[in-house]
Amino acid sequence: MVGTLFSLIFLSASLFSFASVGNNLGDQYVSTLKERIEFKVKWSFIPLIHTYMEVYNTSTEQEGEIYRLTHQAAMNSFWNDRMESFVNPDSLLPYLMETTIKDGENRWKEKVVFNRQTREATFIHPDKKTGETIIEQFPITPLSMDPLSAFYNLRHRLSPTNPSAAFEGLTGSRKFRIQGKLIGQEKVDVPAGSFGTYKIECTLSYWSSKKETGKELKKENKDEIKAFTLWVTKDSHRYPVQIRYKLSVGSLWVRAVAIQDYGLFS
C-alpha cells in the first residue's frame, strides 16, 4: 500500500554511517507502540486480504530515538509479508528497510541499508535458486526513501498550504517515484468510523534499479505506473483511512477497520 507528503529537513551530521546503521539497528532495541491501523482489502465486494500498519517509537542504546514503521499483509497462513523501516525522527529519512516474505514453505528476508554519506544503498538478499547471499549497491539521492517512509511522509506533509509533493527511492530490486496532489476535502465513512479527510490523487511508478539513470519512464520498458486515491484524516494524526485503486474491472478498496492511537509524537 504504498504507499507519499513536503519540505524535508536536509541531512545533518547526526545521520549514521553505513557501518553504524548496519551494526546497531540489528541489535536489541526497546519499542513503544504509538499507532496501529488495521485494514481490510476488497475487490469490489470480494474480501481479499487483511493488512495493518504500525508506528513505534524505538530507542537504541547508541543512536537514541528513531521511528520504526511497519506494514504487514496476510492472505492466509501460507502467504504473508512484513516490511519495517527505521527512520530518523527529524528528517523522516530511512536508515534501513527490512522485508520478510513468506510464500508457502519458502521464507526469506531482504534488507536495504541507506548510506547518506556515500549516497549509496546496499541491497542484501538471497539468491532464489541457491540461497546464497547477494549484495548489490545502487546510487541514491540525498532524499531517497523506501516505500514505507515515503508513504509516511505523504500522509503527514500534504496540506492545503502544501498541496503537492513527490518522493523517490528504492525497494531493493526496483526504484520508485510517488507523487501526490491534494484535490479536496470529503467526509468518508469506513468501518473504523466517520472522518473528515483530505482527498489526495496519487501516482506510483516502479522501474528496475538497474535501469540507466535519468531514462524516461515508458511502459514499453516494463515500468509500472499505477494511479490511486488516498483519503487521510484532517487532524494531526493524518490517518490513512481509505485507498482506492481503479482497475480495468472494478476497483480495489483498502478501508480502515480499526484505529488505535497511543499518543502523538513530539
Sequence and secondary structure as in RCSB ss.txt:
>XXXX:A:sequence
MVGTLFSLIFLSASLFSFASVGNNLGDQYVSTLKERIEFKVKWSFIPLIHTYMEVYNTSTEQEGEIYRLTHQAAM
NSFWNDRMESFVNPDSLLPYLMETTIKDGENRWKEKVVFNRQTREATFIHPDKKTGETIIEQFPITPLSMDPLSA
FYNLRHRLSPTNPSAAFEGLTGSRKFRIQGKLIGQEKVDVPAGSFGTYKIECTLSYWSSKKETGKELKKENKDEI
KAFTLWVTKDSHRYPVQIRYKLSVGSLWVRAVAIQDYGLFS
>XXXX:A:secstr
            TTS  HHHHHHHTTS  EEEEEEEEEEEEEETTEEEEEEEEEEEEEEETTTEEEEEEEEEEEE
ETTEEEEEEEEE TTT  EEEEEEEEEETTEEEEEEEEEETTTTEEEEEEE TTT  EEEEEEE  TT B HHHH
HHHHHHH BTTB EEEEEEE SSEEEEEEEEEEEEEEEEETTEEEEEEEEEEEEEEEETTS TT    GGGT EE
EEEEEEEESSTT  EEEEEEE SSSEEEEEEEEEEE     
